[in-house]
Amino acid sequence: LMSKFAVPLIAASGGGSVVFIGSQFGRVATTRAVAYCAAKAGLIHLAKAMAVDHAPDKIRVNSLSPGAVATTRLLRRFADFEAANVGLGPAHLLGRIAEPDEIAAAAAFLLSSDASFVTGSDMLVDGGYATR
């Protein structure tokens, strides 16, 4: 819905970039998360389809798919971030969960002119989770 209203404004300003936040679970499935996995896969494909539609408007559209990130969302399942890292870190090839700044840096790249030739892509920033 946000894109429906933002895209005409971005096009009118001469172009720009849209980044959807997906998840590694848009690429791989996990238990008891059917709706979440399907929704994140949908966002990844939405970015691809919008990239096709809006390339003539000079709008780049990508998705960013993080693995587990040390945010308050994890504190609903774990007592603290150390426990989250112990519980979830081994599922990532790098053996740990991400820091929020690592995901923010990837988003900043996709939104910047440094990514001027990147569109229709899903950037995995998942510490190798989806590789397993």
N, CA, C and O atoms as CSV, one atom per row, in Angstrom:
chain,resi,resn,atom,element,x,y,z
A,1,LEU,N,N,0.833,-1.191,0.000
A,1,LEU,CA,C,0.000,0.000,0.000
A,1,LEU,C,C,0.881,1.260,0.000
A,1,LEU,O,O,0.583,2.244,-0.676
A,2,MET,N,N,1.966,1.200,0.772
A,2,MET,CA,C,2.888,2.341,0.793
A,2,MET,C,C,3.431,2.617,-0.594
A,2,MET,O,O,3.516,3.770,-1.017
A,3,SER,N,N,3.797,1.561,-1.300
A,3,SER,CA,C,4.364,1.728,-2.638
A,3,SER,C,C,3.356,2.312,-3.607
A,3,SER,O,O,3.714,3.116,-4.468
A,4,LYS,N,N,2.114,1.920,-3.477
A,4,LYS,CA,C,1.062,2.426,-4.360
A,4,LYS,C,C,1.040,3.952,-4.354
A,4,LYS,O,O,0.851,4.580,-5.396
A,5,PHE,N,N,1.234,4.540,-3.183
A,5,PHE,CA,C,1.195,5.992,-3.064
A,5,PHE,C,C,2.563,6.638,-3.233
A,5,PHE,O,O,2.650,7.790,-3.660
A,6,ALA,N,N,3.630,5.919,-2.906
A,6,ALA,CA,C,4.977,6.491,-3.001
A,6,ALA,C,C,5.510,6.499,-4.420
A,6,ALA,O,O,6.178,7.453,-4.817
A,7,VAL,N,N,5.232,5.460,-5.195
A,7,VAL,CA,C,5.814,5.335,-6.532
A,7,VAL,C,C,5.479,6.526,-7.432
A,7,VAL,O,O,6.382,7.027,-8.101
A,8,PRO,N,N,4.248,7.002,-7.489
A,8,PRO,CA,C,3.994,8.179,-8.338
A,8,PRO,C,C,4.801,9.405,-7.905
A,8,PRO,O,O,5.246,10.181,-8.751
A,9,LEU,N,N,4.988,9.581,-6.614
A,9,LEU,CA,C,5.780,10.717,-6.130
A,9,LEU,C,C,7.256,10.545,-6.469
A,9,LEU,O,O,7.928,11.508,-6.839
A,10,ILE,N,N,7.757,9.322,-6.344
A,10,ILE,CA,C,9.153,9.049,-6.691
A,10,ILE,C,C,9.360,9.269,-8.186
A,10,ILE,O,O,10.356,9.863,-8.597
A,11,ALA,N,N,8.427,8.794,-8.995
A,11,ALA,CA,C,8.526,8.976,-10.450
A,11,ALA,C,C,8.488,10.457,-10.805
A,11,ALA,O,O,9.253,10.911,-11.656
A,12,ALA,N,N,7.610,11.205,-10.166
A,12,ALA,CA,C,7.482,12.639,-10.450
A,12,ALA,C,C,8.739,13.407,-10.076
A,12,ALA,O,O,9.014,14.471,-10.632
A,13,SER,N,N,9.507,12.861,-9.126
A,13,SER,CA,C,10.740,13.543,-8.719
A,13,SER,C,C,11.939,13.125,-9.561
A,13,SER,O,O,13.060,13.570,-9.311
A,14,GLY,N,N,11.709,12.272,-10.558
A,14,GLY,CA,C,12.799,11.881,-11.446
A,14,GLY,C,C,13.373,10.508,-11.180
A,14,GLY,O,O,14.333,10.109,-11.839
A,15,GLY,N,N,12.815,9.772,-10.233
A,15,GLY,CA,C,13.275,8.415,-9.958
A,15,GLY,C,C,13.794,8.268,-8.551
A,15,GLY,O,O,13.830,9.223,-7.775
A,16,GLY,N,N,14.194,7.054,-8.236
A,16,GLY,CA,C,14.694,6.775,-6.897
A,16,GLY,C,C,14.740,5.292,-6.636
A,16,GLY,O,O,14.911,4.488,-7.552
A,17,SER,N,N,14.587,4.940,-5.378
A,17,SER,CA,C,14.764,3.554,-4.967
A,17,SER,C,C,13.742,3.172,-3.908
A,17,SER,O,O,13.404,3.962,-3.026
A,18,VAL,N,N,13.258,1.937,-4.018
A,18,VAL,CA,C,12.359,1.342,-3.029
A,18,VAL,C,C,13.027,0.064,-2.542
A,18,VAL,O,O,13.550,-0.714,-3.340
A,19,VAL,N,N,13.006,-0.150,-1.225
A,19,VAL,CA,C,13.555,-1.381,-0.656
A,19,VAL,C,C,12.509,-1.984,0.277
A,19,VAL,O,O,12.063,-1.347,1.231
A,20,PHE,N,N,12.132,-3.218,-0.017
A,20,PHE,CA,C,11.235,-3.975,0.856
A,20,PHE,C,C,12.083,-4.826,1.786
A,20,PHE,O,O,13.122,-5.348,1.383
A,21,ILE,N,N,11.641,-4.965,3.027
A,21,ILE,CA,C,12.345,-5.827,3.967
A,21,ILE,C,C,11.696,-7.209,3.930
A,21,ILE,O,O,10.568,-7.409,4.381
A,22,GLY,N,N,12.457,-8.154,3.371
A,22,GLY,CA,C,12.019,-9.534,3.307
A,22,GLY,C,C,12.570,-10.294,4.500
A,22,GLY,O,O,12.579,-9.785,5.621
A,23,SER,N,N,13.020,-11.485,4.262
A,23,SER,CA,C,13.589,-12.339,5.302
A,23,SER,C,C,14.240,-13.528,4.624
A,23,SER,O,O,13.904,-13.872,3.491
A,24,GLN,N,N,15.170,-14.151,5.322
A,24,GLN,CA,C,15.717,-15.393,4.791
A,24,GLN,C,C,14.603,-16.418,4.650
A,24,GLN,O,O,14.721,-17.354,3.860
A,25,PHE,N,N,13.517,-16.252,5.411
A,25,PHE,CA,C,12.388,-17.175,5.321
A,25,PHE,C,C,11.517,-16.916,4.099
A,25,PHE,O,O,10.532,-17.622,3.883
A,26,GLY,N,N,11.858,-15.932,3.311
A,26,GLY,CA,C,11.270,-15.782,1.988
A,26,GLY,C,C,11.943,-16.695,0.976
A,26,GLY,O,O,11.445,-16.876,-0.135
A,27,ARG,N,N,13.075,-17.268,1.364
A,27,ARG,CA,C,13.852,-18.179,0.517
A,27,ARG,C,C,13.812,-19.617,0.994
A,27,ARG,O,O,13.813,-20.550,0.191
A,28,VAL,N,N,13.775,-19.792,2.316
A,28,VAL,CA,C,13.713,-21.125,2.916
A,28,VAL,C,C,12.558,-21.136,3.919
A,28,VAL,O,O,12.194,-20.099,4.474
A,29,ALA,N,N,11.995,-22.307,4.140
A,29,ALA,CA,C,10.861,-22.414,5.055
A,29,ALA,C,C,11.321,-22.832,6.445
A,29,ALA,O,O,12.405,-23.385,6.629
A,30,THR,N,N,10.465,-22.549,7.409
A,30,THR,CA,C,10.705,-22.981,8.778
A,30,THR,C,C,9.381,-23.452,9.367
A,30,THR,O,O,8.316,-23.186,8.810
A,31,THR,N,N,9.451,-24.135,10.466
A,31,THR,CA,C,8.237,-24.685,11.067
A,31,THR,C,C,7.349,-23.600,11.673
A,31,THR,O,O,7.833,-22.561,12.122
A,32,ARG,N,N,6.057,-23.855,11.677
A,32,ARG,CA,C,5.032,-22.998,12.298
A,32,ARG,C,C,5.110,-21.549,11.832
A,32,ARG,O,O,4.876,-20.634,12.621
A,33,ALA,N,N,5.436,-21.329,10.561
A,33,ALA,CA,C,5.556,-19.961,10.052
A,33,ALA,C,C,5.075,-19.862,8.604
A,33,ALA,O,O,5.664,-19.139,7.800
A,34,VAL,N,N,4.014,-20.582,8.278
A,34,VAL,CA,C,3.532,-20.625,6.904
A,34,VAL,C,C,3.209,-19.223,6.387
A,34,VAL,O,O,3.689,-18.829,5.324
A,35,ALA,N,N,2.409,-18.479,7.124
A,35,ALA,CA,C,2.005,-17.147,6.668
A,35,ALA,C,C,3.209,-16.207,6.563
A,35,ALA,O,O,3.322,-15.446,5.602
A,36,TYR,N,N,4.103,-16.261,7.545
A,36,TYR,CA,C,5.287,-15.401,7.534
A,36,TYR,C,C,6.169,-15.706,6.328
A,36,TYR,O,O,6.576,-14.797,5.606
A,37,CYS,N,N,6.461,-16.985,6.112
A,37,CYS,CA,C,7.307,-17.375,4.977
A,37,CYS,C,C,6.664,-16.960,3.654
A,37,CYS,O,O,7.342,-16.430,2.774
A,38,ALA,N,N,5.380,-17.195,3.514
A,38,ALA,CA,C,4.688,-16.833,2.274
A,38,ALA,C,C,4.671,-15.322,2.067
A,38,ALA,O,O,4.863,-14.849,0.947
A,39,ALA,N,N,4.444,-14.566,3.130
A,39,ALA,CA,C,4.417,-13.110,3.012
A,39,ALA,C,C,5.786,-12.558,2.612
A,39,ALA,O,O,5.873,-11.671,1.762
A,40,LYS,N,N,6.839,-13.074,3.212
A,40,LYS,CA,C,8.182,-12.588,2.879
A,40,LYS,C,C,8.581,-12.984,1.462
A,40,LYS,O,O,9.228,-12.204,0.763
A,41,ALA,N,N,8.202,-14.190,1.030
A,41,ALA,CA,C,8.452,-14.585,-0.365
A,41,ALA,C,C,7.676,-13.673,-1.307
A,41,ALA,O,O,8.170,-13.308,-2.374
A,42,GLY,N,N,6.470,-13.308,-0.914
A,42,GLY,CA,C,5.670,-12.389,-1.718
A,42,GLY,C,C,6.325,-11.026,-1.854
A,42,GLY,O,O,6.295,-10.434,-2.934
A,43,LEU,N,N,6.917,-10.515,-0.781
A,43,LEU,CA,C,7.613,-9.224,-0.854
A,43,LEU,C,C,8.811,-9.288,-1.798
A,43,LEU,O,O,9.064,-8.353,-2.559
A,44,ILE,N,N,9.536,-10.385,-1.742
A,44,ILE,CA,C,10.694,-10.546,-2.624
A,44,ILE,C,C,10.243,-10.526,-4.080
A,44,ILE,O,O,10.866,-9.873,-4.917
A,45,HIS,N,N,9.172,-11.232,-4.379
A,45,HIS,CA,C,8.687,-11.267,-5.762
A,45,HIS,C,C,8.005,-9.955,-6.150
A,45,HIS,O,O,8.073,-9.547,-7.310
A,46,LEU,N,N,7.355,-9.295,-5.206
A,46,LEU,CA,C,6.782,-7.972,-5.467
A,46,LEU,C,C,7.872,-7.008,-5.923
A,46,LEU,O,O,7.672,-6.236,-6.861
A,47,ALA,N,N,9.021,-7.054,-5.262
A,47,ALA,CA,C,10.137,-6.185,-5.650
A,47,ALA,C,C,10.572,-6.469,-7.081
A,47,ALA,O,O,10.829,-5.540,-7.847
A,48,LYS,N,N,10.657,-7.742,-7.448
A,48,LYS,CA,C,11.053,-8.097,-8.814
A,48,LYS,C,C,10.040,-7.580,-9.832
A,48,LYS,O,O,10.419,-6.989,-10.843
A,49,ALA,N,N,8.762,-7.799,-9.569
A,49,ALA,CA,C,7.725,-7.362,-10.504
A,49,ALA,C,C,7.675,-5.843,-10.609
A,49,ALA,O,O,7.523,-5.297,-11.702
A,50,MET,N,N,7.802,-5.163,-9.476
A,50,MET,CA,C,7.805,-3.702,-9.516
A,50,MET,C,C,9.040,-3.166,-10.218
A,50,MET,O,O,8.972,-2.127,-10.874
A,51,ALA,N,N,10.168,-3.854,-10.095
A,51,ALA,CA,C,11.384,-3.427,-10.799
A,51,ALA,C,C,11.139,-3.436,-12.301
A,51,ALA,O,O,11.561,-2.521,-13.007
A,52,VAL,N,N,10.459,-4.464,-12.788
A,52,VAL,CA,C,10.130,-4.549,-14.216
A,52,VAL,C,C,9.207,-3.405,-14.617
A,52,VAL,O,O,9.436,-2.733,-15.622
A,53,ASP,N,N,8.160,-3.191,-13.819
A,53,ASP,CA,C,7.161,-2.172,-14.157
A,53,ASP,C,C,7.704,-0.749,-14.081
A,53,ASP,O,O,7.304,0.109,-14.868
A,54,HIS,N,N,8.606,-0.492,-13.147
A,54,HIS,CA,C,8.993,0.898,-12.887
A,54,HIS,C,C,10.397,1.274,-13.340
A,54,HIS,O,O,10.857,2.380,-13.058
A,55,ALA,N,N,11.084,0.377,-14.036
A,55,ALA,CA,C,12.383,0.745,-14.608
A,55,ALA,C,C,12.261,1.945,-15.553
A,55,ALA,O,O,13.127,2.819,-15.525
A,56,PRO,N,N,11.214,2.019,-16.390
A,56,PRO,CA,C,11.089,3.203,-17.252
A,56,PRO,C,C,10.918,4.514,-16.475
A,56,PRO,O,O,11.205,5.592,-16.996
A,57,ASP,N,N,10.449,4.414,-15.227
A,57,ASP,CA,C,10.286,5.598,-14.378
A,57,ASP,C,C,11.556,5.934,-13.610
A,57,ASP,O,O,11.562,6.836,-12.771
A,58,LYS,N,N,12.644,5.196,-13.902
A,58,LYS,CA,C,13.927,5.365,-13.200
A,58,LYS,C,C,13.793,5.075,-11.709
A,58,LYS,O,O,14.434,5.713,-10.875
A,59,ILE,N,N,12.943,4.096,-11.394
A,59,ILE,CA,C,12.781,3.650,-10.009
A,59,ILE,C,C,13.352,2.247,-9.897
A,59,ILE,O,O,12.915,1.326,-10.588
A,60,ARG,N,N,14.336,2.097,-9.017
A,60,ARG,CA,C,14.904,0.788,-8.722
A,60,ARG,C,C,14.128,0.195,-7.553
A,60,ARG,O,O,13.810,0.896,-6.593
A,61,VAL,N,N,13.825,-1.091,-7.635
A,61,VAL,CA,C,13.081,-1.763,-6.561
A,61,VAL,C,C,13.810,-3.049,-6.205
A,61,VAL,O,O,14.058,-3.893,-7.066
A,62,ASN,N,N,14.149,-3.189,-4.941
A,62,ASN,CA,C,14.866,-4.356,-4.444
A,62,ASN,C,C,14.271,-4.802,-3.121
A,62,ASN,O,O,13.453,-4.102,-2.524
A,63,SER,N,N,14.690,-5.969,-2.674
A,63,SER,CA,C,14.338,-6.422,-1.336
A,63,SER,C,C,15.612,-6.758,-0.578
A,63,SER,O,O,16.650,-7.063,-1.166
A,64,LEU,N,N,15.505,-6.696,0.712
A,64,LEU,CA,C,16.616,-6.980,1.622
A,64,LEU,C,C,16.137,-8.061,2.579
A,64,LEU,O,O,15.138,-7.876,3.275
A,65,SER,N,N,16.834,-9.176,2.619
A,65,SER,CA,C,16.404,-10.312,3.428
A,65,SER,C,C,17.423,-10.634,4.517
A,65,SER,O,O,18.417,-11.316,4.269
A,66,PRO,N,N,17.166,-10.137,5.725
A,66,PRO,CA,C,18.069,-10.432,6.828
A,66,PRO,C,C,17.799,-11.790,7.461
A,66,PRO,O,O,16.721,-12.367,7.322
A,67,GLY,N,N,18.814,-12.274,8.157
A,67,GLY,CA,C,18.630,-13.409,9.051
A,67,GLY,C,C,18.188,-12.865,10.398
A,67,GLY,O,O,17.623,-11.774,10.473
A,68,ALA,N,N,18.436,-13.609,11.450
A,68,ALA,CA,C,18.076,-13.153,12.792
A,68,ALA,C,C,18.889,-11.906,13.146
A,68,ALA,O,O,20.093,-11.840,12.900
A,69,VAL,N,N,18.208,-10.929,13.723
A,69,VAL,CA,C,18.832,-9.645,14.066
A,69,VAL,C,C,18.564,-9.343,15.541
A,69,VAL,O,O,17.473,-9.607,16.046
A,70,ALA,N,N,19.543,-8.802,16.213
A,70,ALA,CA,C,19.430,-8.461,17.632
A,70,ALA,C,C,18.510,-7.250,17.811
A,70,ALA,O,O,18.974,-6.128,18.011
A,71,THR,N,N,17.217,-7.494,17.736
A,71,THR,CA,C,16.208,-6.458,17.976
A,71,THR,C,C,15.282,-6.927,19.094
A,71,THR,O,O,15.334,-8.086,19.507
A,72,THR,N,N,14.448,-6.034,19.573
A,72,THR,CA,C,13.547,-6.382,20.672
A,72,THR,C,C,12.581,-7.501,20.296
A,72,THR,O,O,12.043,-8.171,21.178
A,73,ARG,N,N,12.357,-7.711,19.016
A,73,ARG,CA,C,11.488,-8.820,18.584
A,73,ARG,C,C,12.003,-10.153,19.118
A,73,ARG,O,O,11.214,-11.014,19.505
A,74,LEU,N,N,13.315,-10.323,19.139
A,74,LEU,CA,C,13.894,-11.580,19.642
A,74,LEU,C,C,13.693,-11.748,21.145
A,74,LEU,O,O,13.705,-12.866,21.662
A,75,LEU,N,N,13.509,-10.634,21.835
A,75,LEU,CA,C,13.354,-10.715,23.287
A,75,LEU,C,C,11.995,-11.272,23.692
A,75,LEU,O,O,11.759,-11.526,24.873
A,76,ARG,N,N,11.102,-11.465,22.730
A,76,ARG,CA,C,9.841,-12.162,23.021
A,76,ARG,C,C,10.085,-13.658,23.185
A,76,ARG,O,O,9.313,-14.349,23.851
A,77,ARG,N,N,11.163,-14.154,22.575
A,77,ARG,CA,C,11.484,-15.588,22.629
A,77,ARG,C,C,12.650,-15.918,23.545
A,77,ARG,O,O,12.750,-17.034,24.055
A,78,PHE,N,N,13.535,-14.943,23.754
A,78,PHE,CA,C,14.760,-15.193,24.518
A,78,PHE,C,C,14.879,-14.180,25.649
A,78,PHE,O,O,14.373,-13.063,25.547
A,79,ALA,N,N,15.548,-14.574,26.724
A,79,ALA,CA,C,15.700,-13.700,27.893
A,79,ALA,C,C,16.527,-12.453,27.581
A,79,ALA,O,O,16.267,-11.378,28.122
A,80,ASP,N,N,17.530,-12.603,26.701
A,80,ASP,CA,C,18.389,-11.484,26.329
A,80,ASP,C,C,19.071,-11.815,24.997
A,80,ASP,O,O,18.876,-12.897,24.443
A,81,PHE,N,N,19.865,-10.879,24.494
A,81,PHE,CA,C,20.506,-11.091,23.189
A,81,PHE,C,C,21.568,-12.187,23.236
A,81,PHE,O,O,21.806,-12.862,22.234
A,82,GLU,N,N,22.198,-12.364,24.373
A,82,GLU,CA,C,23.176,-13.452,24.495
A,82,GLU,C,C,22.477,-14.807,24.333
A,82,GLU,O,O,22.980,-15.693,23.642
A,83,ALA,N,N,21.338,-14.957,24.963
A,83,ALA,CA,C,20.570,-16.200,24.824
A,83,ALA,C,C,20.079,-16.371,23.387
A,83,ALA,O,O,20.052,-17.486,22.866
A,84,ALA,N,N,19.694,-15.275,22.752
A,84,ALA,CA,C,19.266,-15.342,21.347
A,84,ALA,C,C,20.422,-15.787,20.461
A,84,ALA,O,O,20.241,-16.589,19.544
A,85,ASN,N,N,21.595,-15.269,20.737
A,85,ASN,CA,C,22.776,-15.643,19.957
A,85,ASN,C,C,23.122,-17.115,20.155
A,85,ASN,O,O,23.498,-17.801,19.204
A,86,VAL,N,N,22.996,-17.596,21.375
A,86,VAL,CA,C,23.255,-19.011,21.657
A,86,VAL,C,C,22.214,-19.876,20.949
A,86,VAL,O,O,22.550,-20.914,20.380
A,87,GLY,N,N,20.960,-19.452,20.984
A,87,GLY,CA,C,19.889,-20.243,20.394
A,87,GLY,C,C,19.840,-20.205,18.879
A,87,GLY,O,O,19.579,-21.223,18.238
A,88,LEU,N,N,20.090,-19.034,18.301
A,88,LEU,CA,C,19.924,-18.856,16.855
A,88,LEU,C,C,21.235,-18.771,16.084
A,88,LEU,O,O,21.268,-19.054,14.887
A,89,GLY,N,N,22.299,-18.389,16.747
A,89,GLY,CA,C,23.584,-18.229,16.072
A,89,GLY,C,C,24.040,-19.441,15.287
A,89,GLY,O,O,24.490,-19.291,14.151
A,90,PRO,N,N,23.941,-20.651,15.853
A,90,PRO,CA,C,24.413,-21.833,15.132
A,90,PRO,C,C,23.682,-22.113,13.819
A,90,PRO,O,O,24.213,-22.831,12.972
A,91,ALA,N,N,22.489,-21.571,13.628
A,91,ALA,CA,C,21.760,-21.772,12.369
A,91,ALA,C,C,22.336,-20.922,11.237
A,91,ALA,O,O,22.015,-21.142,10.069
A,92,HIS,N,N,23.175,-19.966,11.576
A,92,HIS,CA,C,23.817,-19.091,10.604
A,92,HIS,C,C,25.264,-19.556,10.407
A,92,HIS,O,O,25.949,-19.880,11.377
A,93,LEU,N,N,25.723,-19.588,9.167
A,93,LEU,CA,C,27.092,-20.051,8.913
A,93,LEU,C,C,28.128,-19.263,9.699
A,93,LEU,O,O,29.155,-19.814,10.094
A,94,LEU,N,N,27.870,-17.981,9.932
A,94,LEU,CA,C,28.830,-17.160,10.671
A,94,LEU,C,C,28.735,-17.364,12.174
A,94,LEU,O,O,29.520,-16.786,12.926
A,95,GLY,N,N,27.778,-18.184,12.627
A,95,GLY,CA,C,27.706,-18.563,14.025
A,95,GLY,C,C,27.162,-17.513,14.968
A,95,GLY,O,O,27.372,-17.602,16.178
A,96,ARG,N,N,26.471,-16.524,14.443
A,96,ARG,CA,C,25.933,-15.465,15.298
A,96,ARG,C,C,24.753,-14.799,14.605
A,96,ARG,O,O,24.523,-14.991,13.411
A,97,ILE,N,N,24.010,-14.011,15.382
A,97,ILE,CA,C,22.938,-13.207,14.799
A,97,ILE,C,C,23.510,-11.846,14.393
A,97,ILE,O,O,24.600,-11.463,14.818
A,98,ALA,N,N,22.767,-11.142,13.580
A,98,ALA,CA,C,23.231,-9.848,13.070
A,98,ALA,C,C,22.981,-8.726,14.065
A,98,ALA,O,O,22.088,-8.807,14.909
A,99,GLU,N,N,23.775,-7.696,13.951
A,99,GLU,CA,C,23.532,-6.441,14.660
A,99,GLU,C,C,22.669,-5.555,13.756
A,99,GLU,O,O,22.819,-5.606,12.536
A,100,PRO,N,N,21.782,-4.755,14.317
A,100,PRO,CA,C,20.928,-3.890,13.495
A,100,PRO,C,C,21.704,-3.012,12.512
A,100,PRO,O,O,21.241,-2.780,11.395
A,101,ASP,N,N,22.871,-2.526,12.912
A,101,ASP,CA,C,23.669,-1.666,12.029
A,101,ASP,C,C,24.109,-2.389,10.761
A,101,ASP,O,O,24.281,-1.759,9.717
A,102,GLU,N,N,24.293,-3.698,10.839
A,102,GLU,CA,C,24.691,-4.457,9.649
A,102,GLU,C,C,23.565,-4.477,8.615
A,102,GLU,O,O,23.818,-4.400,7.413
A,103,ILE,N,N,22.340,-4.579,9.080
A,103,ILE,CA,C,21.193,-4.576,8.178
A,103,ILE,C,C,20.960,-3.160,7.650
A,103,ILE,O,O,20.657,-2.974,6.471
A,104,ALA,N,N,21.101,-2.175,8.518
A,104,ALA,CA,C,20.939,-0.781,8.100
A,104,ALA,C,C,21.951,-0.406,7.022
A,104,ALA,O,O,21.613,0.316,6.084
A,105,ALA,N,N,23.176,-0.880,7.143
A,105,ALA,CA,C,24.210,-0.584,6.140
A,105,ALA,C,C,23.836,-1.173,4.785
A,105,ALA,O,O,24.058,-0.544,3.750
A,106,ALA,N,N,23.274,-2.369,4.786
A,106,ALA,CA,C,22.847,-2.990,3.526
A,106,ALA,C,C,21.698,-2.198,2.911
A,106,ALA,O,O,21.674,-1.977,1.701
A,107,ALA,N,N,20.753,-1.773,3.736
A,107,ALA,CA,C,19.637,-0.961,3.235
A,107,ALA,C,C,20.145,0.367,2.682
A,107,ALA,O,O,19.702,0.812,1.623
A,108,ALA,N,N,21.066,0.992,3.391
A,108,ALA,CA,C,21.628,2.264,2.924
A,108,ALA,C,C,22.316,2.081,1.572
A,108,ALA,O,O,22.200,2.940,0.697
A,109,PHE,N,N,23.027,0.974,1.396
A,109,PHE,CA,C,23.650,0.702,0.100
A,109,PHE,C,C,22.595,0.604,-0.991
A,109,PHE,O,O,22.720,1.256,-2.027
A,110,LEU,N,N,21.554,-0.203,-0.777
A,110,LEU,CA,C,20.532,-0.381,-1.810
A,110,LEU,C,C,19.823,0.924,-2.147
A,110,LEU,O,O,19.392,1.119,-3.284
A,111,LEU,N,N,19.700,1.804,-1.184
A,111,LEU,CA,C,19.037,3.090,-1.418
A,111,LEU,C,C,19.958,4.133,-2.046
A,111,LEU,O,O,19.490,5.148,-2.562
A,112,SER,N,N,21.256,3.886,-2.003
A,112,SER,CA,C,22.232,4.884,-2.460
A,112,SER,C,C,22.511,4.791,-3.956
A,112,SER,O,O,22.122,3.834,-4.626
A,113,SER,N,N,23.189,5.803,-4.453
A,113,SER,CA,C,23.604,5.805,-5.855
A,113,SER,C,C,24.699,4.763,-6.120
A,113,SER,O,O,24.964,4.430,-7.274
A,114,ASP,N,N,25.336,4.246,-5.058
A,114,ASP,CA,C,26.315,3.167,-5.248
A,114,ASP,C,C,25.650,1.907,-5.804
A,114,ASP,O,O,26.319,1.058,-6.394
A,115,ALA,N,N,24.344,1.786,-5.617
A,115,ALA,CA,C,23.588,0.632,-6.118
A,115,ALA,C,C,22.785,1.017,-7.360
A,115,ALA,O,O,21.727,0.443,-7.617
A,116,SER,N,N,23.273,1.968,-8.115
A,116,SER,CA,C,22.514,2.496,-9.262
A,116,SER,C,C,22.252,1.468,-10.357
A,116,SER,O,O,21.405,1.701,-11.220
A,117,PHE,N,N,22.954,0.340,-10.344
A,117,PHE,CA,C,22.737,-0.700,-11.352
A,117,PHE,C,C,22.142,-1.967,-10.723
A,117,PHE,O,O,22.252,-3.059,-11.279
A,118,VAL,N,N,21.515,-1.800,-9.562
A,118,VAL,CA,C,20.908,-2.924,-8.849
A,118,VAL,C,C,19.402,-2.707,-8.800
A,118,VAL,O,O,18.929,-1.750,-8.187
A,119,THR,N,N,18.652,-3.588,-9.442
A,119,THR,CA,C,17.199,-3.553,-9.361
A,119,THR,C,C,16.649,-4.951,-9.569
A,119,THR,O,O,17.231,-5.755,-10.297
A,120,GLY,N,N,15.523,-5.238,-8.926
A,120,GLY,CA,C,14.916,-6.560,-9.037
A,120,GLY,C,C,15.666,-7.637,-8.273
A,120,GLY,O,O,15.477,-8.827,-8.522
A,121,SER,N,N,16.506,-7.226,-7.356
A,121,SER,CA,C,17.346,-8.179,-6.617
A,121,SER,C,C,16.876,-8.329,-5.182
A,121,SER,O,O,16.254,-7.434,-4.610
A,122,ASP,N,N,17.191,-9.486,-4.617
A,122,ASP,CA,C,16.985,-9.717,-3.193
A,122,ASP,C,C,18.356,-9.871,-2.565
A,122,ASP,O,O,19.082,-10.815,-2.876
A,123,MET,N,N,18.716,-8.951,-1.683
A,123,MET,CA,C,20.012,-9.008,-1.016
A,123,MET,C,C,19.873,-9.787,0.282
A,123,MET,O,O,19.222,-9.332,1.223
A,124,LEU,N,N,20.483,-10.953,0.325
A,124,LEU,CA,C,20.520,-11.754,1.546
A,124,LEU,C,C,21.611,-11.220,2.458
A,124,LEU,O,O,22.780,-11.162,2.075
A,125,VAL,N,N,21.228,-10.834,3.654
A,125,VAL,CA,C,22.183,-10.428,4.686
A,125,VAL,C,C,21.840,-11.302,5.887
A,125,VAL,O,O,21.322,-10.839,6.903
A,126,ASP,N,N,22.150,-12.581,5.725
A,126,ASP,CA,C,21.643,-13.580,6.660
A,126,ASP,C,C,22.736,-14.428,7.294
A,126,ASP,O,O,22.449,-15.493,7.842
A,127,GLY,N,N,23.965,-13.981,7.229
A,127,GLY,CA,C,25.049,-14.738,7.851
A,127,GLY,C,C,25.184,-16.152,7.331
A,127,GLY,O,O,25.756,-17.012,8.000
A,128,GLY,N,N,24.653,-16.403,6.120
A,128,GLY,CA,C,24.744,-17.708,5.508
A,128,GLY,C,C,23.608,-18.663,5.871
A,128,GLY,O,O,23.666,-19.847,5.539
A,129,TYR,N,N,22.579,-18.161,6.549
A,129,TYR,CA,C,21.469,-19.032,6.978
A,129,TYR,C,C,20.851,-19.787,5.804
A,129,TYR,O,O,20.685,-21.005,5.871
A,130,ALA,N,N,20.511,-19.079,4.738
A,130,ALA,CA,C,19.802,-19.704,3.601
A,130,ALA,C,C,20.702,-20.641,2.800
A,130,ALA,O,O,20.222,-21.366,1.929
A,131,THR,N,N,21.990,-20.631,3.084
A,131,THR,CA,C,22.931,-21.495,2.376
A,131,THR,C,C,22.853,-22.934,2.866
A,131,THR,O,O,23.179,-23.866,2.131
A,132,ARG,N,N,22.427,-23.107,4.085
A,132,ARG,CA,C,22.369,-24.461,4.682
A,132,ARG,C,C,21.329,-25.312,4.040
A,132,ARG,O,O,21.155,-26.468,4.423
